[in-house]
Amino acid sequence: MIGIILAIITSLFWNIAPIIQKEALAGMEEIEAGQAIGQTTKLFGNKKWVAGFALALVGGLAYMLATEMAGIVAIQPLMNVGLILLVFLSTRRLGERIDTQAAIGIILLILTPILITLGGVTEPLMFTDFTAIIGYSIFLIIGIVIMLMLSKRISILWAPITSFLQALAAQFTQWFTLVLFEGDILQGFVNALIPLILMGVFTFIAGVYAVSIGLQRNPAARFNSITGTISMFAVIFGGLIIFGQSITQIPFYVIGLAFGLIGVILLSKYQEVDEPTKE
């Protein structure tokens, strides 16, 4: 149960962070994928962007603890529950009332963690064979490379690119936490250096570059909804095949998953940020 609560806390931070970053990016020059590293200083020089990035990092710490307690298959479907907070912040800022569509979306997202919990997802197990995680990683990296080549013509591809990077980061986060907390924490940290490094690399690329480029080139509601949905399924698939998690009460889990997806669609308009007008 604590893992589920931590997942919801993660969701709050991870839903607010990209909105803040989107507002910051509106006043910055467009980031090119080939020149992304050179523009890192500009990103970290923008106080509003850094504030959003800091929120994402805090959420990442909660996510790390949640993966250790409940596993990625249980917590990933909850990453959009934080949309509920965006609804209340948005309606308060604009002075609007929550309409029927939003109310239904809120109810569905409130029910999602309850149903996922009733789904009886088993705890993750540390793998002894590296075949699954290597194959999974290669498949996603190939997908990222292909989409990068097409992203200049199809800008929304930055959403699945971000999703795949986040999914890779999630798998290495799960690996890191399982090794870190399996015994002596100091020895565990030493043993977990490889997944820690890979987790950091994919998290940084996703959180700094992919999200920033994607938000600059696409409406936040569309980008965040696609990213969250693809990431959820990619992470769940990885958790099932790599860490041996299983779902003991499939109907509850599937309904919870469906409620989460429908809730995101109904509340997606609250993820939007006013675009600056161009002369």
N, C-alpha and C positions, 0 to 999 in steps of 0.2 A: 504493500500500500504506500509506503514511503517513496518507493521508486516512481509510482504513478504521480504522486504529488510533486516530486522533483521534475518530472516530465512536463507537468502543467506549468510549473514555474519557468522552465526552459522555454516553453511555447510563448509565454507572455513576453519574455525578452526578445525572442527571435521573430516575433510578429511586429514588434515596435521598432526594432533596430533598422530594418530595411526602409521603413517609411522615413525615418530621420535621415538616413543616408541618401534616399531619393531626393529629398528636399535640398540637401547639401550639393548633390551632383548637378542639380538644375542650373547652378551658377558656374559650373566648371566646364572647361573645354572637353570635347569628346575624347574618351580614352580609346586608343587603338590597341588591339591585342598584341601586336608586334612591338609596341613601345610601352607596354604596361609597366614593366619594371622601372623604366626611367621616370614614370609619373607617380611612383610611390610616394616621393617626398611631397608632391602637391596634395595627394590624398590625405596624408598624415598631417599636413599643414592646415587642413580645413577642420576647425574645431567642431562643427556640427557633424561632419562625417566621422571624426574620431569618437564623438559621443555615441553615435550609433554602433560603431565598431566595438567600443567598450561594453555596451549592453550585450552585444552578441557574444563577447568573451565570457561575461558573467553567466550568460545562459549556457555557454559551453561547459562551464564547470559543473553546473547543475545537471547537464546532460550526461557528463562523464559519470557522476555518482548514480544517476538513474540507470545507466546501462549496466553498472555493476550489480545493482539491486534487482532489477526487473528484466534486463535484456532488451535488445533493440527491437525485437518483434513486438513486445508489449508496449514500448514507449513511443515508437515512431508514429503510429496512427494518432497520437495525441498532440503532435507538433502544431496543429492548427487551432487548438482549443483557445489559444491566446487571442484569436480574432474577436472573441466576446468583449475583451477589454477595448479593442479598437472601435467597436460599435459604440460603446458608451462614451469614449473620448471624442469620437466624431460627432455624435449627436449633441454632446454638451458644447463642443466648439461651434457647431453650426446652428444650434438652437432648434434642431429638428426632433420630432418624436420618432420613436422606434416603430416602424411600420410592421405589417403582418409578416412580410417576407423575412425581415430581420428577426422578428420574434420566433418564428419557426426555426430559423437557422441557429439561434441561441439555444433553444430547447434541444435541438439535435446534437449540438456540440457539448452541451451539459451531459447528455445521456451517453455520449461516446466513451468517456473514460470508465463509466460504470459498466457498460457492456463489454469493453475490452478486458476489464478486470474479471468479469464473469466468464470470459473466454478461456480462462485457465491456461495461460501461456506458461510453459515450463521454463525453468531457469536455463541460461546459456551454459554450454559445456566447452571447455578448452579443447581444441582440436589437437590431434596427434599427427594427422596427415595434412601436408600443406597444399595438396592438389586443388582442393576446392577454393581456397582463398587466392591462390595464384591464378587459376582459371578465371575466377570472378573478376579479379583485378585487370587481367589482360583484356577480357571482353569489354569492360567499361572504358579502359584507356583507349582501345581501338575506336570505340564509339565516340569518345571525346575528340580524338584526332580527326575523324571523318567529319564530325559536325563543325569543328573549327574551320575546316577548309570551305565549308558551305555557309558559314555564319555571316560573311560580308554581304551575301545576297539575301539570306534569310535570318534576320536579326533575332527572331524569337527562339532560334536554336540555342541562344545563350541560356535559356531556361533549362533545357535538358542537360546542357553542358554543366551547369551549376549543380543540377540534381545528381549527376554521376559523380562529380567531385565530392559532394556531400555524402553520397552513399559510400564511397571509398573511405572517407574520413570516419564515418560511423563504424565501419567494420574494423578499422584499425584502433578506434577508440574502445570497442568491445574487447578486442584482443589485449590491448594495453591494460584495461581494468581487471580482466580475468587473471592476468599474470601478476599485476601489481599487488592484488589483495589475496593471493592464494596462500600466503604464509608471511614470512618476515618481509615487511614492507621495503626495507632498504635493499635486500637482495632481490626482491620483486621488481624494484625500480631498475636495477641493473639488468635483469633478465628481460625487462620490457622496453629496452632502449630502441630496438628496431621498430616495433609498432608505434612508439612514442614519436619517433622522427617522422615516420610516414604519416601518422595522424596530423602532426604539425604542418607538414608540407601541403597535404591536400586541403586541410582546413584553411591555411593561409591563402592558397591559390583561389579557393572558392569564396572565402569571406572578403578578400581584398580586391581581387581582379575580376573574377567571373560575375559576382553580384553587382559590382560597380558598373561594368560594361553593360550587363543585361538591363539594369535599371535605367541607365542613360538612354538606351535604344528602344525600350519598350514601356508601355504603361505598367505601373506597379501592380495593379490588380491582376492583369493578365500574366505578367512574369511570375509573381509570387504564387499564384494558384497553380500554374503549370509546374513550377519548380517543386512546390510542396507535394503535389500529387505523384509525380514521377519519382521523386526522392523517397517517398513513403514506400512505394511498391518495390523499388530497387533495394532499399535497406531491409525490408521484411524478407525478400527473397534470399538476400545474403545471410540473414540471421537463421533462416531455416536450413540452408544447405551447408553453411560453414560452422555454425555454433550449435547445431543440433536442437534448436528450440522447436517445440511442437505445440499445437493448439488442441487442447483436450475437449473444449466445448466450441466447436467450429461455428454453429449457428449464432451464438452470442457475438463471437469475434467478427464474423462476416457482417452482421447487422450493424455492429459498432463501426466497422470500417465504412460501410455504406452511409451511415448517418454522418460520419465525419466528412466524407466527400460532398454530400448534399449540402451540409452546413457551410462548407467553404464556398461552394457555388453561390449560395443564397447571400452570403456576407461579403463576397468578393469586392463589391463596390466600396466598402469601407476601407479597403487597402489602397484606394486610389489617392494620388496626390495631384493637386492642380498643376498642370503643365504651364511653363512660362510661355507667354505669347511671343512669337518671332515676327519681326517686321519683314 
